[in-house]
Amino acid sequence: MTIGILTSGGDCPGLNAVIRGAVIKGDRIHGVQFAGVRDGWRGLVEDDVVDLPRYDVRGLARMGGTILGTSRTNPFDHGGVDRVRETMDKHGMTALIAIGGEGTLTAARRLSDEGIPVVGVPKTIDNDLSATDYTFGFDTAVSIATESIDRLRTTAESHHRCMVVEVMGRHVGWIALHAGIASGAHAILIPEVDVEIEQICAWVELARDRGRAPVIVVAEGFVPAGEKHPHAPRGLDAFGRPRLGGIGERLAPQIEERTGIETRSATLGHLQRGGVPSAYDRVLATRFGTAAVDAVIEKRWGTMVSLIGTEIRSVDLHSATTVLKTVPQQRWDEAAILFG
């Protein structure tokens, strides 16, 4: 048996740990071979496939990025299921492990529905995939965001400024919520909760009046009250999703104008994706990789490995990709009592 393995979509700390876990267990326990698909779905539609022996995955758990490369190619724009099947047959792949987030696993689900034997692994710093408690990459992104906010707080305090810090997350606020709580932010703005600009400024002034330099953490998908869509000036990606970003730069001058407090914005951006994975993400990613191989051996096609409590289980790809996992109102309310 030869298993194809690919990483697709945005890069994420822990991808290499999944690859390592899958290859080592597949080789040692099941005696299977692996083919590495380069640059995500692009490698399948353009026939860019390499051998992936156990030797090539040594020491990968601690490495950031992905040795296979990634892209946001949509396979259904480049030949679809027929082209994917053709490439898999050419290289003797009997199954495919697709490591990715919402877009990648939605494509995997559609391919599975068309008869491609595929198992998914949930990768996203956004933590927005349903049917799993956590995705790997999220813990690292939160840790990086928290450290960055801590650093920005010191310069804000030196100049008595307000700092608006924009973090990733697409249409959910998990990174903003966790990093905001961990860093002691004076307000956390997420896509799931409407907040008026007047309320934001009231929190800023409360913090200022207590002698603090206000820190506002905003998720890139936050939609100010009264607006219908998130700020997305860069158009759409290959899966037709808006490229978000820039809401922090929009809010900062509004806060300064209304409060009279000098306000700066900082967008953390791809810093949250880069670098080595946290210990938690290394462990979770490794467990996902070994579980994905087991799912292939047991022919559980159309499933995704998932963290439920402390156990790794298999769930249907439809349940994982149909609805985004958003932040419940109660979770934001718990944090909101600390604002201002």
N, C-alpha and C positions, 0 to 999 in steps of 0.2 A: 504494500500500500504506500502511495505517495500522497502526502497532504500538502496542499498549497496554503500559504499563510501570507496575509497582506495587512498593512496598516494604512488607513485612508482617512481623509479629512484633516482637521487641524492636528498638528503634532501635540504631544502630551507626555509629561514625565511618567515613566513606567512602561512605555511601549516595548522597550527592549527586554524588560523583565518578563513580560508575557511571552515574547518570542523564545527566550531562554527556557522558561518553565515548560513550554509546549514541546520544544525540540528535545530537551533532556529526557522528559518522561516518555515521549514518543519513541525515542531511541532505546532507552534503557529498559522500559517496561513492556512496550508493545512491539518493538522491532520495526517501526515504520520509518520511512524516509520523508524528508521535507523539501519542498520547492519554495523559494522565496520570490514573491511577486513584487517587482519594483514599483514604487510610487503609487501604491493603492490600486484602484480599479484601472488606472491607465496601463499598468503592466499587463493586465489580462486582455484588454482590448488591443494593445499594441504588441503583444507577445514579448514582453520584457521579463523573463523569468530566469532565475539562477538556482543552482543547487544550494541547499542550506544544511550542511552537515553539522553535527554536534560541535565539531572543532571551532566553528565560526561563532558560536554563542557563548564562548567562555568569558566570564567576568562581565556579562552584559547587565546584570541586575542593577548595578549602580550608575549606569550610563543614561544620560538624558537623550532626547530625540529618538530616532529610529534608524537602525542600520539598513532597513529596506527602503527608506524614503517614503514620502507621502504626497498626495495631491488631492484636489477636490473634483477630479474627473467623475462625471456621471456616466456609468456604463451604458445606460439606456439612450444616451446621445451618441454612442459610438458602436452601434451594432447589436447592443442588448444581449439577450440570453444566447442567441446563436453564436455570436462572436466569443463570448465567455466560454461556452461549451467547447468551441473549436480549440481554443488555447489550452484549456484543461486537458482535452483528449490528446493533444499534441505532446504534452509533457507528462502524460500518464497520471494526472491528478485524479484521484478517486473522491476527493472531498476538499473543502475549502474552509479555512478559519479566517473570518473577517473581523478585524479589530478596528472599532471605530465608534463614532457617536451617532447622533440622530440621523444624519444624512446617509452615512455609510451603512448603518443597520437597516434603514428603510430600503436601500437598494438591495441589501442582502435578503431581506424579507421578500421582495418582489422576485428576485432570482430563485429563491426557494419555492415560491408559489409556482414557478415555471419548471420546477424539477431539478434545479441545481442543488447538489448535496452540500449544504453550508451550515456552519455553526458560528454564532456571533459572540464577540467579547466586548463588553461595554466600556468604551474609552471616552471620557470627556472631562475636562476641568469644570464644566458647567454643572455637573451632577443632575442633569435634567432628564435622564432616561427613566421611564417608569419601570416597575417590576424589579428594581434592584435598590437596596437601601443606599448604597454609595457606588460611584464609579471610581476607578483608579485615576489619578491625576488631580482630583479635586482637593485632597489633603495638601498636596504640594502647592497648588495654586493659592490656597487659603494662607498657608504659611508664608509664602513669598509676599502676598498682598499685605498681610499683617505686619511683617518686618518693614515693608516699604512705608506703610502708614505711620509706623512708629518713628521712622526716620524723618518723614515729612512733618510730623508733629513738632520735632525739635526746632526746625527752621521756622515754622509758623509761630511758635512761642517766642522765638528771638525777635521777630518783627511784629508781634501782636497782630498777626494776620488770621484770616479764615482760610482754610484749605479745603478745596473740593477735590476728592480723589475718585477717579472713575476706574472701575474694575470690570473685568469681563463677566460673561454669564449668559449672553444672548437674551432670550426672552424670559429668563428666570433669575431670581435674586439670591441663589444659594451662596455664591462667593461673597457678595456684598454683605449678606447677613452675618455669616460666620466671621469674616475678616473684620467687619464693623464692631461686632460684639467683642472679639478678641483684642482689638486695639482701643476700645473705649471711645468709639466715635460718638459725636454729639447728635448725629442723625444718620439714618440708613434709609436710602431711597431705592426701592426695588420695583420691577414691573408689575408685580401682583397687587400693589397698594397705591391708590391715588392719593397724592399729597399736594395741597395748594402751596404756591410759592410763599404766601403769607405765613403758613405754618412753618415752612423751612426757615424763613427769616426769624420767626419767633424763637425757634430753637437756637439759632445762631446768637441772637441777642441775649438769651438766657445764659449761654456759656460765656459770652463776653462779659456780662455783668458780674459773673463769679470770678473774673480774672483769668479765664481760660482762653486759649486760642482755639476757636471752633474748628472741628474737623467733621466734614460731611463725606460719607462714603456713598457713591451712587453707582448702581449697576448700569452697564451700557444700554440696556433695554428699557430703562425707566422712562415712563411716559408721563409728563407733568399733567396735573388735573386740567381738564378742558381740551386736551389734545387726544387724537385717536391713534396715532402711530408713533413708534419710536424714531429717534433721530437716525437716519440712514442715508447720508449724503453720497455714499460710494456705490450705490446701485445694488445689484444682486449677484450672488455667487452661482456656481455651476448647477446647484440644486434649486435655484430660484428663490433662495432665502436672502433677505436684506443684509448687507454688510453694515453692522451697527458701529457706532462710535461718535463721540463728540458732544454728548449731552453735558459732560462736566464743563466744557468750554462755554456752553450756552448758559449754564446756571450761574457760573462765577460772576459775570458782570451784573446779572440781575440782583444777586445777593448784595454785591458791593453798592449798587445804586440805591437799594431800598434800606440798607442798614448803615451805610457810611463806613463799614469796616473794609479795609483793604483785603481783597480776596484774590486768591490764585487757584488755578486748577492744575492737576497733574493726572495724566492718563497712563496707567501702568502697562496696558497693552500686552505685548508678547513677552514681557518679563515673566508673566505668570505661567507661560508655557515652557520657558527655557530652564536649563540647569538640571541638576540631578534630582531624582525623585526622593521624597521623604521615606523614612523607614517604613511607615504604614503603607505607602503606595507600592513600595518594593514587594512587601509581603502579599498585599492584595493582588497585585498584578501577577505575581508568581502563581498564586493559588488559582487565579482565573485561567492562566495558561495551561496548567496541568489538568484542570477540570475540562477545558475545551477539548483536549486530546481524548479524554475519557468519553465525552459526548460524541466525538467522531467515531471512536471504536464501537460504541453502542448504537450508532446510526440514528442519533436523535436529531435529525435534520430539521432546519427551520426553528431551532431553539437558540437561546442566548444563555451563557452562564451568568449567574446572578448571586449577589450577596443578600441573603435574607437573615437578619440577625447576625449570627457569627458563622452561619453555614453557607457553603456554596451549593447552589441548586441550578437546575435548568428550567427556563421559562420560555413560553412561546414568543417568537419575535414580534408577533402582532401585538401582544400585550405590552411589549417593551417600547414600541415605536409609535403606537397610535395616538397616545396622549402624553404631553409633556408633564414631567413631575415638577410642579410649581411649589413655591413656599406657601404653606398654609397661613391664613390670617393670624391664627393663634401664635405661631412662631414669631411673626413680626411684632405682635402685640406684647409678647414677653420682652422683646428688646426695647420697644418704644417707651417703656416706663423709665428707661435710663437716658432718654434723649434730653438735650438742652443743658 
